[in-house]
């Protein structure tokens, strides 16, 4: 990706500088370690792709989302401090993913 906002240069889950993966359906950037954890989640929860293998559709999705937007949303439900598995499997996170999809597909 050519341009990346400052907040997306850090892992959405642990805050480590340097990202290697994207959770496409959550529209967030992740480090290698957290990306591996997300790979263990069901694809309905997190679809993981290498940052170097993103399609134009994937780039559109993450450009409309991003780490800061997810953090702001989850903060409304006090979920940011939860373990990743619990956070991403929450009802709030499911709602967020549905809204990401609607913003892209219109349905």
N, CA, C and O atoms as CSV, one atom per row, in Angstrom:
chain,resi,resn,atom,element,x,y,z
A,1,UNK,N,N,0.850,-1.178,0.000
A,1,UNK,CA,C,0.000,0.000,0.000
A,1,UNK,C,C,0.893,1.238,0.000
A,1,UNK,O,O,1.883,1.310,0.728
A,2,UNK,N,N,0.530,2.185,-0.812
A,2,UNK,CA,C,1.350,3.373,-0.939
A,2,UNK,C,C,1.270,4.272,0.285
A,2,UNK,O,O,2.293,4.573,0.900
A,3,UNK,N,N,0.084,4.696,0.639
A,3,UNK,CA,C,-0.093,5.624,1.758
A,3,UNK,C,C,-0.792,4.905,2.892
A,3,UNK,O,O,-1.734,4.141,2.682
A,4,UNK,N,N,-0.317,5.163,4.095
A,4,UNK,CA,C,-0.928,4.551,5.262
A,4,UNK,C,C,-0.976,5.612,6.346
A,4,UNK,O,O,0.020,6.283,6.615
A,5,UNK,N,N,-2.139,5.759,6.967
A,5,UNK,CA,C,-2.237,6.729,8.047
A,5,UNK,C,C,-1.343,6.286,9.201
A,5,UNK,O,O,-1.013,5.107,9.324
A,6,UNK,N,N,-0.964,7.216,10.021
A,6,UNK,CA,C,-0.056,6.935,11.140
A,6,UNK,C,C,-0.582,5.811,12.033
A,6,UNK,O,O,0.178,4.921,12.416
A,7,UNK,N,N,-1.863,5.842,12.366
A,7,UNK,CA,C,-2.435,4.829,13.245
A,7,UNK,C,C,-2.424,3.435,12.658
A,7,UNK,O,O,-2.429,2.453,13.401
A,8,UNK,N,N,-2.410,3.327,11.335
A,8,UNK,CA,C,-2.405,2.018,10.691
A,8,UNK,C,C,-1.002,1.433,10.544
A,8,UNK,O,O,-0.852,0.307,10.068
A,9,UNK,N,N,0.017,2.174,10.941
A,9,UNK,CA,C,1.383,1.656,10.926
A,9,UNK,C,C,1.652,0.790,12.151
A,9,UNK,O,O,2.675,0.111,12.232
A,10,UNK,N,N,0.725,0.822,13.099
A,10,UNK,CA,C,0.835,0.065,14.346
A,10,UNK,C,C,-0.235,-1.026,14.356
A,10,UNK,O,O,-1.316,-0.857,13.793
A,11,UNK,N,N,0.078,-2.128,14.992
A,11,UNK,CA,C,-0.881,-3.230,15.091
A,11,UNK,C,C,-2.130,-2.777,15.844
A,11,UNK,O,O,-2.039,-2.148,16.899
A,12,UNK,N,N,-3.286,-3.102,15.294
A,12,UNK,CA,C,-4.563,-2.727,15.918
A,12,UNK,C,C,-4.754,-3.391,17.271
A,12,UNK,O,O,-5.445,-2.850,18.134
A,13,UNK,N,N,-4.149,-4.561,17.467
A,13,UNK,CA,C,-4.377,-5.306,18.708
A,13,UNK,C,C,-3.332,-5.041,19.789
A,13,UNK,O,O,-3.691,-4.844,20.950
A,14,UNK,N,N,-2.056,-5.033,19.435
A,14,UNK,CA,C,-1.022,-4.910,20.471
A,14,UNK,C,C,-0.253,-3.599,20.421
A,14,UNK,O,O,0.487,-3.280,21.352
A,15,UNK,N,N,-0.419,-2.829,19.339
A,15,UNK,CA,C,0.239,-1.531,19.230
A,15,UNK,C,C,1.671,-1.573,18.729
A,15,UNK,O,O,2.334,-0.536,18.701
A,16,UNK,N,N,2.171,-2.737,18.332
A,16,UNK,CA,C,3.531,-2.870,17.821
A,16,UNK,C,C,3.678,-2.112,16.509
A,16,UNK,O,O,2.809,-2.188,15.641
A,17,UNK,N,N,4.787,-1.378,16.367
A,17,UNK,CA,C,5.079,-0.680,15.117
A,17,UNK,C,C,5.458,-1.709,14.060
A,17,UNK,O,O,6.294,-2.579,14.306
A,18,UNK,N,N,4.857,-1.612,12.910
A,18,UNK,CA,C,5.145,-2.519,11.810
A,18,UNK,C,C,4.035,-3.535,11.643
A,18,UNK,O,O,3.784,-4.354,12.527
A,19,UNK,N,N,3.380,-3.475,10.510
A,19,UNK,CA,C,2.265,-4.387,10.259
A,19,UNK,C,C,2.617,-5.327,9.108
A,19,UNK,O,O,3.348,-4.962,8.188
A,20,UNK,N,N,2.084,-6.538,9.182
A,20,UNK,CA,C,2.350,-7.549,8.162
A,20,UNK,C,C,1.067,-8.095,7.560
A,20,UNK,O,O,1.072,-8.636,6.454
A,21,UNK,N,N,-0.035,-7.952,8.294
A,21,UNK,CA,C,-1.307,-8.528,7.867
A,21,UNK,C,C,-2.424,-7.506,7.973
A,21,UNK,O,O,-2.309,-6.485,8.651
A,22,UNK,N,N,-3.512,-7.820,7.275
A,22,UNK,CA,C,-4.744,-7.045,7.369
A,22,UNK,C,C,-5.864,-8.021,7.683
A,22,UNK,O,O,-5.963,-9.083,7.068
A,23,UNK,N,N,-6.706,-7.659,8.640
A,23,UNK,CA,C,-7.961,-8.371,8.824
A,23,UNK,C,C,-8.954,-7.636,7.940
A,23,UNK,O,O,-9.460,-6.574,8.302
A,24,UNK,N,N,-9.224,-8.212,6.783
A,24,UNK,CA,C,-9.998,-7.512,5.761
A,24,UNK,C,C,-11.403,-7.185,6.248
A,24,UNK,O,O,-11.856,-6.051,6.091
A,25,UNK,N,N,-12.095,-8.146,6.833
A,25,UNK,CA,C,-13.483,-7.874,7.220
A,25,UNK,C,C,-13.597,-6.997,8.458
A,25,UNK,O,O,-14.675,-6.471,8.737
A,26,UNK,N,N,-12.507,-6.825,9.211
A,26,UNK,CA,C,-12.490,-5.863,10.314
A,26,UNK,C,C,-11.821,-4.554,9.906
A,26,UNK,O,O,-11.852,-3.568,10.643
A,27,UNK,N,N,-11.215,-4.561,8.715
A,27,UNK,CA,C,-10.559,-3.386,8.133
A,27,UNK,C,C,-9.488,-2.804,9.047
A,27,UNK,O,O,-9.425,-1.593,9.254
A,28,UNK,N,N,-8.633,-3.697,9.601
A,28,UNK,CA,C,-7.557,-3.256,10.483
A,28,UNK,C,C,-6.235,-3.907,10.103
A,28,UNK,O,O,-6.200,-4.938,9.431
A,29,UNK,N,N,-5.153,-3.286,10.547
A,29,UNK,CA,C,-3.791,-3.727,10.278
A,29,UNK,C,C,-3.229,-4.419,11.516
A,29,UNK,O,O,-3.474,-3.993,12.645
A,30,UNK,N,N,-2.468,-5.497,11.287
A,30,UNK,CA,C,-1.973,-6.324,12.387
A,30,UNK,C,C,-0.502,-6.678,12.191
A,30,UNK,O,O,-0.018,-6.770,11.063
A,31,UNK,N,N,0.199,-6.873,13.302
A,31,UNK,CA,C,1.581,-7.356,13.255
A,31,UNK,C,C,1.568,-8.855,12.953
A,31,UNK,O,O,0.504,-9.471,12.890
A,32,UNK,N,N,2.739,-9.432,12.769
A,32,UNK,CA,C,2.836,-10.864,12.453
A,32,UNK,C,C,2.232,-11.734,13.539
A,32,UNK,O,O,1.483,-12.667,13.250
A,33,UNK,N,N,2.556,-11.431,14.791
A,33,UNK,CA,C,2.067,-12.255,15.898
A,33,UNK,C,C,0.544,-12.208,16.008
A,33,UNK,O,O,-0.103,-13.248,16.125
A,34,UNK,N,N,-0.020,-11.020,15.972
A,34,UNK,CA,C,-1.482,-10.892,16.083
A,34,UNK,C,C,-2.176,-11.426,14.833
A,34,UNK,O,O,-3.282,-11.960,14.915
A,35,UNK,N,N,-1.535,-11.283,13.684
A,35,UNK,CA,C,-2.084,-11.849,12.460
A,35,UNK,C,C,-2.208,-13.360,12.561
A,35,UNK,O,O,-3.192,-13.943,12.104
A,36,UNK,N,N,-1.203,-13.993,13.163
A,36,UNK,CA,C,-1.260,-15.445,13.360
A,36,UNK,C,C,-2.406,-15.811,14.297
A,36,UNK,O,O,-3.090,-16.811,14.078
A,37,UNK,N,N,-2.618,-15.018,15.329
A,37,UNK,CA,C,-3.734,-15.277,16.240
A,37,UNK,C,C,-5.065,-15.163,15.489
A,37,UNK,O,O,-5.961,-15.984,15.683
A,38,UNK,N,N,-5.190,-14.154,14.640
A,38,UNK,CA,C,-6.425,-13.962,13.874
A,38,UNK,C,C,-6.665,-15.110,12.899
A,38,UNK,O,O,-7.813,-15.437,12.597
A,39,UNK,N,N,-5.592,-15.719,12.408
A,39,UNK,CA,C,-5.750,-16.864,11.504
A,39,UNK,C,C,-6.442,-18.028,12.191
A,39,UNK,O,O,-7.053,-18.870,11.533
A,40,UNK,N,N,-6.344,-18.077,13.520
A,40,UNK,CA,C,-6.987,-19.164,14.264
A,40,UNK,C,C,-8.478,-18.900,14.488
A,40,UNK,O,O,-9.209,-19.795,14.912
A,41,UNK,N,N,-8.924,-17.687,14.208
A,41,UNK,CA,C,-10.336,-17.341,14.356
A,41,UNK,C,C,-11.104,-17.773,13.109
A,41,UNK,O,O,-10.523,-17.904,12.032
A,42,UNK,N,N,-12.376,-17.987,13.252
A,42,UNK,CA,C,-13.223,-18.332,12.124
A,42,UNK,C,C,-13.204,-17.193,11.104
A,42,UNK,O,O,-13.100,-16.027,11.482
A,43,UNK,N,N,-13.305,-17.520,9.824
A,43,UNK,CA,C,-13.286,-16.474,8.793
A,43,UNK,C,C,-14.457,-15.507,8.895
A,43,UNK,O,O,-14.386,-14.395,8.372
A,44,UNK,N,N,-15.531,-15.914,9.560
A,44,UNK,CA,C,-16.631,-14.973,9.776
A,44,UNK,C,C,-16.215,-13.897,10.776
A,44,UNK,O,O,-16.842,-12.841,10.853
A,45,UNK,N,N,-15.166,-14.165,11.533
A,45,UNK,CA,C,-14.664,-13.229,12.541
A,45,UNK,C,C,-13.496,-12.408,11.994
A,45,UNK,O,O,-13.432,-11.200,12.220
A,46,UNK,N,N,-12.577,-13.050,11.280
A,46,UNK,CA,C,-11.410,-12.341,10.774
A,46,UNK,C,C,-10.839,-13.041,9.546
A,46,UNK,O,O,-10.408,-14.192,9.616
A,47,UNK,N,N,-10.842,-12.336,8.432
A,47,UNK,CA,C,-10.227,-12.827,7.198
A,47,UNK,C,C,-8.865,-12.160,7.085
A,47,UNK,O,O,-8.771,-10.944,6.917
A,48,UNK,N,N,-7.811,-12.965,7.179
A,48,UNK,CA,C,-6.444,-12.435,7.225
A,48,UNK,C,C,-5.761,-12.550,5.869
A,48,UNK,O,O,-5.815,-13.591,5.215
A,49,UNK,N,N,-5.121,-11.465,5.464
A,49,UNK,CA,C,-4.311,-11.453,4.247
A,49,UNK,C,C,-3.006,-10.725,4.536
A,49,UNK,O,O,-2.953,-9.794,5.340
A,50,UNK,N,N,-1.965,-11.172,3.864
A,50,UNK,CA,C,-0.685,-10.478,3.939
A,50,UNK,C,C,-0.856,-9.082,3.359
A,50,UNK,O,O,-1.580,-8.888,2.382
A,51,UNK,N,N,-0.192,-8.124,3.962
A,51,UNK,CA,C,-0.298,-6.746,3.473
A,51,UNK,C,C,0.213,-6.628,2.039
A,51,UNK,O,O,-0.154,-5.696,1.323
A,52,UNK,N,N,1.051,-7.560,1.623
A,52,UNK,CA,C,1.606,-7.538,0.265
A,52,UNK,C,C,0.723,-8.252,-0.753
A,52,UNK,O,O,1.048,-8.266,-1.940
A,53,UNK,N,N,-0.374,-8.838,-0.316
A,53,UNK,CA,C,-1.235,-9.621,-1.212
A,53,UNK,C,C,-2.663,-9.077,-1.278
A,53,UNK,O,O,-3.591,-9.817,-1.601
A,54,UNK,N,N,-2.841,-7.811,-0.981
A,54,UNK,CA,C,-4.175,-7.226,-0.970
A,54,UNK,C,C,-4.665,-6.936,-2.386
A,54,UNK,O,O,-3.905,-6.470,-3.235
A,55,UNK,N,N,-5.931,-7.214,-2.625
A,55,UNK,CA,C,-6.552,-6.872,-3.901
A,55,UNK,C,C,-7.013,-5.413,-3.838
A,55,UNK,O,O,-6.982,-4.790,-2.776
A,56,UNK,N,N,-7.434,-4.884,-4.964
A,56,UNK,CA,C,-7.940,-3.504,-4.973
A,56,UNK,C,C,-9.184,-3.393,-4.093
A,56,UNK,O,O,-9.398,-2.362,-3.455
A,57,UNK,N,N,-10.013,-4.450,-4.053
A,57,UNK,CA,C,-11.201,-4.462,-3.182
A,57,UNK,C,C,-10.780,-4.422,-1.713
A,57,UNK,O,O,-11.372,-3.693,-0.917
A,58,UNK,N,N,-9.759,-5.204,-1.352
A,58,UNK,CA,C,-9.251,-5.216,0.030
A,58,UNK,C,C,-8.758,-3.830,0.431
A,58,UNK,O,O,-9.034,-3.357,1.533
A,59,UNK,N,N,-8.031,-3.189,-0.467
A,59,UNK,CA,C,-7.483,-1.850,-0.188
A,59,UNK,C,C,-8.614,-0.855,0.020
A,59,UNK,O,O,-8.533,0.000,0.901
A,60,UNK,N,N,-9.657,-0.958,-0.777
A,60,UNK,CA,C,-10.828,-0.091,-0.610
A,60,UNK,C,C,-11.442,-0.305,0.769
A,60,UNK,O,O,-11.766,0.659,1.462
A,61,UNK,N,N,-11.601,-1.552,1.163
A,61,UNK,CA,C,-12.203,-1.861,2.461
A,61,UNK,C,C,-11.393,-1.254,3.594
A,61,UNK,O,O,-11.943,-0.565,4.453
A,62,UNK,N,N,-10.084,-1.506,3.602
A,62,UNK,CA,C,-9.282,-0.996,4.726
A,62,UNK,C,C,-9.135,0.518,4.681
A,62,UNK,O,O,-8.924,1.152,5.715
A,63,UNK,N,N,-9.246,1.101,3.494
A,63,UNK,CA,C,-9.170,2.570,3.425
A,63,UNK,C,C,-10.413,3.218,4.036
A,63,UNK,O,O,-10.350,4.350,4.515
A,64,UNK,N,N,-11.537,2.507,4.022
A,64,UNK,CA,C,-12.761,3.030,4.625
A,64,UNK,C,C,-12.849,2.713,6.118
A,64,UNK,O,O,-13.639,3.313,6.847
A,65,UNK,N,N,-12.047,1.786,6.549
A,65,UNK,CA,C,-12.013,1.415,7.969
A,65,UNK,C,C,-10.738,1.940,8.601
A,65,UNK,O,O,-10.483,3.144,8.622
A,66,UNK,N,N,-9.950,1.021,9.112
A,66,UNK,CA,C,-8.684,1.391,9.730
A,66,UNK,C,C,-8.715,1.194,11.232
A,66,UNK,O,O,-9.775,1.099,11.851
A,67,UNK,N,N,-7.525,1.137,11.796
A,67,UNK,CA,C,-7.378,0.856,13.223
A,67,UNK,C,C,-8.096,1.868,14.109
A,67,UNK,O,O,-8.770,1.486,15.066
A,68,UNK,N,N,-7.959,3.135,13.802
A,68,UNK,CA,C,-8.549,4.174,14.654
A,68,UNK,C,C,-10.075,4.090,14.663
A,68,UNK,O,O,-10.702,4.257,15.710
A,69,UNK,N,N,-10.664,3.836,13.514
A,69,UNK,CA,C,-12.134,3.748,13.459
A,69,UNK,C,C,-12.643,2.566,14.275
A,69,UNK,O,O,-13.632,2.685,14.998
A,70,UNK,N,N,-11.961,1.415,14.159
A,70,UNK,CA,C,-12.388,0.269,14.951
A,70,UNK,C,C,-12.206,0.550,16.437
A,70,UNK,O,O,-13.091,0.239,17.234
A,71,UNK,N,N,-11.069,1.133,16.824
A,71,UNK,CA,C,-10.834,1.432,18.243
A,71,UNK,C,C,-11.892,2.378,18.796
A,71,UNK,O,O,-12.403,2.169,19.896
A,72,UNK,N,N,-12.219,3.416,18.036
A,72,UNK,CA,C,-13.249,4.365,18.478
A,72,UNK,C,C,-14.593,3.663,18.651
A,72,UNK,O,O,-15.303,3.894,19.630
A,73,UNK,N,N,-14.934,2.813,17.701
A,73,UNK,CA,C,-16.202,2.086,17.774
A,73,UNK,C,C,-16.231,1.174,18.993
A,73,UNK,O,O,-17.190,1.196,19.764
A,74,UNK,N,N,-15.185,0.372,19.170
A,74,UNK,CA,C,-15.153,-0.585,20.280
A,74,UNK,C,C,-15.073,0.104,21.636
A,74,UNK,O,O,-15.517,-0.447,22.643
A,75,UNK,N,N,-14.511,1.298,21.663
A,75,UNK,CA,C,-14.437,2.041,22.927
A,75,UNK,C,C,-15.836,2.356,23.447
A,75,UNK,O,O,-16.045,2.425,24.658
A,76,UNK,N,N,-16.783,2.546,22.554
A,76,UNK,CA,C,-18.172,2.791,22.961
A,76,UNK,C,C,-18.759,1.628,23.750
A,76,UNK,O,O,-19.726,1.795,24.493
A,77,UNK,N,N,-18.167,0.451,23.581
A,77,UNK,CA,C,-18.638,-0.755,24.266
A,77,UNK,C,C,-17.617,-1.264,25.286
A,77,UNK,O,O,-17.744,-2.378,25.795
A,78,UNK,N,N,-16.603,-0.444,25.581
A,78,UNK,CA,C,-15.533,-0.785,26.530
A,78,UNK,C,C,-14.871,-2.116,26.188
A,78,UNK,O,O,-14.571,-2.907,27.082
A,79,UNK,N,N,-14.642,-2.368,24.894
A,79,UNK,CA,C,-14.077,-3.646,24.453
A,79,UNK,C,C,-12.593,-3.592,24.097
A,79,UNK,O,O,-11.988,-4.643,23.887
A,80,UNK,N,N,-11.993,-2.422,24.023
A,80,UNK,CA,C,-10.606,-2.327,23.567
A,80,UNK,C,C,-9.628,-3.099,24.440
A,80,UNK,O,O,-8.598,-3.552,23.941
A,81,UNK,N,N,-9.912,-3.262,25.709
A,81,UNK,CA,C,-8.976,-3.968,26.595
A,81,UNK,C,C,-9.243,-5.472,26.654
A,81,UNK,O,O,-8.517,-6.195,27.337
A,82,UNK,N,N,-10.258,-5.952,25.959
A,82,UNK,CA,C,-10.574,-7.382,25.964
A,82,UNK,C,C,-9.540,-8.152,25.134
A,82,UNK,O,O,-8.931,-7.586,24.226
A,83,UNK,N,N,-9.340,-9.439,25.440
A,83,UNK,CA,C,-8.499,-10.272,24.569
A,83,UNK,C,C,-9.069,-10.268,23.151
A,83,UNK,O,O,-10.280,-10.153,22.965
A,84,UNK,N,N,-8.199,-10.395,22.163
A,84,UNK,CA,C,-8.617,-10.293,20.764
A,84,UNK,C,C,-9.774,-11.230,20.429
A,84,UNK,O,O,-10.739,-10.810,19.790
A,85,UNK,N,N,-9.693,-12.476,20.844
A,85,UNK,CA,C,-10.749,-13.442,20.531
A,85,UNK,C,C,-12.099,-12.963,21.043
A,85,UNK,O,O,-13.089,-13.013,20.314
A,86,UNK,N,N,-12.150,-12.504,22.276
A,86,UNK,CA,C,-13.408,-12.023,22.859
A,86,UNK,C,C,-13.878,-10.741,22.181
A,86,UNK,O,O,-15.069,-10.567,21.921
A,87,UNK,N,N,-12.948,-9.857,21.900
A,87,UNK,CA,C,-13.284,-8.575,21.276
A,87,UNK,C,C,-13.890,-8.783,19.890
A,87,UNK,O,O,-14.943,-8.225,19.579
A,88,UNK,N,N,-13.225,-9.585,19.061
A,88,UNK,CA,C,-13.673,-9.763,17.681
A,88,UNK,C,C,-14.873,-10.692,17.551
A,88,UNK,O,O,-15.569,-10.658,16.537
A,89,UNK,N,N,-15.123,-11.513,18.554
A,89,UNK,CA,C,-16.304,-12.378,18.529
A,89,UNK,C,C,-17.511,-11.732,19.206
A,89,UNK,O,O,-18.574,-12.349,19.289
A,90,UNK,N,N,-17.363,-10.510,19.685
A,90,UNK,CA,C,-18.457,-9.819,20.376
A,90,UNK,C,C,-19.555,-9.400,19.392
A,90,UNK,O,O,-19.329,-9.308,18.185
A,91,UNK,N,N,-20.716,-9.155,19.927
A,91,UNK,CA,C,-21.845,-8.666,19.125
A,91,UNK,C,C,-21.502,-7.319,18.498
A,91,UNK,O,O,-21.856,-7.060,17.348
A,92,UNK,N,N,-20.819,-6.467,19.247
A,92,UNK,CA,C,-20.441,-5.151,18.727
A,92,UNK,C,C,-19.522,-5.293,17.517
A,92,UNK,O,O,-19.700,-4.596,16.518
A,93,UNK,N,N,-18.545,-6.186,17.600
A,93,UNK,CA,C,-17.622,-6.384,16.478
A,93,UNK,C,C,-18.350,-6.973,15.263
A,93,UNK,O,O,-18.042,-6.616,14.125
A,94,UNK,N,N,-19.301,-7.862,15.497
A,94,UNK,CA,C,-20.100,-8.400,14.379
A,94,UNK,C,C,-20.864,-7.262,13.692
A,94,UNK,O,O,-20.936,-7.202,12.464
A,95,UNK,N,N,-21.421,-6.379,14.489
A,95,UNK,CA,C,-22.137,-5.224,13.957
A,95,UNK,C,C,-21.188,-4.338,13.131
A,95,UNK,O,O,-21.548,-3.879,12.046
A,96,UNK,N,N,-19.980,-4.104,13.653
A,96,UNK,CA,C,-18.986,-3.292,12.951
A,96,UNK,C,C,-18.651,-3.919,11.595
A,96,UNK,O,O,-18.627,-3.230,10.575
A,97,UNK,N,N,-18.388,-5.247,11.592
A,97,UNK,CA,C,-18.063,-5.926,10.333
A,97,UNK,C,C,-19.217,-5.827,9.338
A,97,UNK,O,O,-18.992,-5.634,8.143
A,98,UNK,N,N,-20.433,-5.956,9.819
A,98,UNK,CA,C,-21.600,-5.836,8.938
A,98,UNK,C,C,-21.666,-4.443,8.323
A,98,UNK,O,O,-22.002,-4.298,7.148
A,99,UNK,N,N,-21.349,-3.421,9.109
A,99,UNK,CA,C,-21.367,-2.054,8.588
A,99,UNK,C,C,-20.241,-1.814,7.594
A,99,UNK,O,O,-20.427,-1.083,6.621
A,100,UNK,N,N,-19.083,-2.411,7.819
A,100,UNK,CA,C,-17.988,-2.314,6.847
A,100,UNK,C,C,-18.456,-2.897,5.519
A,100,UNK,O,O,-18.243,-2.304,4.462
A,101,UNK,N,N,-19.093,-4.060,5.581
A,101,UNK,CA,C,-19.571,-4.720,4.363
A,101,UNK,C,C,-20.627,-3.873,3.654
A,101,UNK,O,O,-20.592,-3.736,2.431
A,102,UNK,N,N,-21.554,-3.310,4.407
A,102,UNK,CA,C,-22.611,-2.479,3.815
A,102,UNK,C,C,-22.011,-1.252,3.134
A,102,UNK,O,O,-22.463,-0.859,2.058
A,103,UNK,N,N,-21.000,-0.646,3.750
A,103,UNK,CA,C,-20.365,0.537,3.162
A,103,UNK,C,C,-19.677,0.213,1.840
A,103,UNK,O,O,-19.534,1.083,0.981
A,104,UNK,N,N,-19.253,-1.034,1.678
A,104,UNK,CA,C,-18.568,-1.440,0.458
A,104,UNK,C,C,-19.554,-1.926,-0.599
A,104,UNK,O,O,-19.501,-1.498,-1.752
A,105,UNK,N,N,-20.446,-2.816,-0.200
A,105,UNK,CA,C,-21.315,-3.475,-1.172
A,105,UNK,C,C,-22.687,-2.819,-1.316
A,105,UNK,O,O,-23.376,-3.017,-2.317
A,106,UNK,N,N,-23.070,-2.048,-0.323
A,106,UNK,CA,C,-24.388,-1.451,-0.354
A,106,UNK,C,C,-25.473,-2.411,0.122
A,106,UNK,O,O,-26.658,-2.076,0.118
A,107,UNK,N,N,-25.053,-3.617,0.536
A,107,UNK,CA,C,-26.050,-4.581,1.039
A,107,UNK,C,C,-25.472,-5.435,2.154
A,107,UNK,O,O,-26.165,-6.297,2.694
